[in-house]
Structures are given as structure tokens and as C-alpha cells.
Amino acid sequence: NQVIRFAVTPKGGEFCSPTLSPDRQELWVNVQHPGDDSPDLKTLSSNFPEGGDAIPKSAMVAIRRKTS
């Protein structure tokens, strides 16, 4: 058996509520608290999910199984 990392949260974030889609081809996870360790709004540690200079927000992410 082998453990393979297939997802990583943004800085300061954590995964919660993992759920498989009905067809079991996707893993749905919520990312919460990204960038919560930012000292202030001018020094953000994360810009997830929008990128750029956006304020970090929680989001739902779908991770799809690779098909061969």
C-alpha cells in the first residue's frame, strides 16, 4: 500500500467536510480559514481562491479522479 498526497490547502487553510460525488469520480472538500494567519489586510498570507490582491475566502473545491 502507498500513501499519495493529491491535495494541499492554501496557507493558513484547512480542509473540512470531505464528500464523494454520487458517481465516486470527485472528492468535494471545503477549504476554510485560508489566510487567517495574516497580520492585517495589507499583509495577506493567502489570496485564495481569486488570487491577485483579493482577500482570502472559504471555498468548495472538487478534485476529479484521473481517467486513463
One Martini backbone bead per residue (centre of mass of N, CA, C, O) as a GRO file, in nm:
protein
   68
    1ASN     BB    1   0.100   0.034   0.015
    2GLN     BB    2   0.008   0.384  -0.065
    3VAL     BB    3   0.081   0.724  -0.010
    4ILE     BB    4  -0.088   1.008  -0.169
    5ARG     BB    5  -0.058   1.330  -0.246
    6PHE     BB    6  -0.345   1.540  -0.390
    7ALA     BB    7  -0.360   1.775  -0.162
    8VAL     BB    8  -0.354   2.132  -0.076
    9THR     BB    9  -0.368   2.389   0.120
   10PRO     BB   10  -0.375   2.690   0.183
   11LYS     BB   11  -0.252   2.918   0.361
   12GLY     BB   12  -0.419   2.862   0.670
   13GLY     BB   13  -0.578   2.621   0.585
   14GLU     BB   14  -0.866   2.385   0.572
   15PHE     BB   15  -1.014   2.089   0.560
   16CYS     BB   16  -1.366   2.001   0.501
   17SER     BB   17  -1.620   1.791   0.432
   18PRO     BB   18  -1.576   1.522   0.294
   19THR     BB   19  -1.708   1.421  -0.038
   20LEU     BB   20  -1.856   1.205  -0.247
   21SER     BB   21  -1.968   1.156  -0.532
   22PRO     BB   22  -2.203   0.953  -0.665
   23ASP     BB   23  -1.974   0.842  -0.888
   24ARG     BB   24  -1.678   0.859  -0.747
   25GLN     BB   25  -1.496   1.098  -0.915
   26GLU     BB   26  -1.530   1.299  -0.667
   27LEU     BB   27  -1.392   1.534  -0.436
   28TRP     BB   28  -1.543   1.713  -0.179
   29VAL     BB   29  -1.420   2.028  -0.048
   30ASN     BB   30  -1.353   2.244   0.213
   31VAL     BB   31  -1.217   2.570   0.247
   32GLN     BB   32  -1.088   2.702   0.548
   33HIS     BB   33  -0.913   2.979   0.663
   34PRO     BB   34  -0.766   3.140   0.457
   35GLY     BB   35  -0.533   3.362   0.589
   36ASP     BB   36  -0.574   3.388   0.913
   37ASP     BB   37  -0.251   3.464   0.961
   38SER     BB   38  -0.286   3.747   0.899
   39PRO     BB   39  -0.195   4.052   1.031
   40ASP     BB   40  -0.336   4.202   0.778
   41LEU     BB   41  -0.482   4.350   0.488
   42LYS     BB   42  -0.179   4.428   0.375
   43THR     BB   43  -0.072   4.122   0.486
   44LEU     BB   44  -0.123   3.863   0.306
   45SER     BB   45  -0.095   3.497   0.305
   46SER     BB   46  -0.358   3.494   0.112
   47ASN     BB   47  -0.567   3.466  -0.219
   48PHE     BB   48  -0.785   3.273  -0.176
   49PRO     BB   49  -0.917   3.194  -0.494
   50GLU     BB   50  -0.847   3.460  -0.683
   51GLY     BB   51  -0.604   3.618  -0.625
   52GLY     BB   52  -0.384   3.848  -0.614
   53ASP     BB   53  -0.540   4.099  -0.391
   54ALA     BB   54  -0.730   3.920  -0.258
   55ILE     BB   55  -0.936   3.820  -0.024
   56PRO     BB   56  -0.971   3.561   0.161
   57LYS     BB   57  -1.169   3.256   0.103
   58SER     BB   58  -1.394   3.040   0.118
   59ALA     BB   59  -1.430   2.701  -0.036
   60MET     BB   60  -1.519   2.485  -0.296
   61VAL     BB   61  -1.376   2.165  -0.395
   62ALA     BB   62  -1.298   1.974  -0.689
   63ILE     BB   63  -1.173   1.636  -0.716
   64ARG     BB   64  -1.065   1.458  -0.989
   65ARG     BB   65  -1.044   1.172  -1.133
   66LYS     BB   66  -0.826   1.005  -1.315
   67THR     BB   67  -0.829   0.910  -1.644
   68SER     BB   68  -0.722   0.644  -1.882
   0.00000   0.00000   0.00000
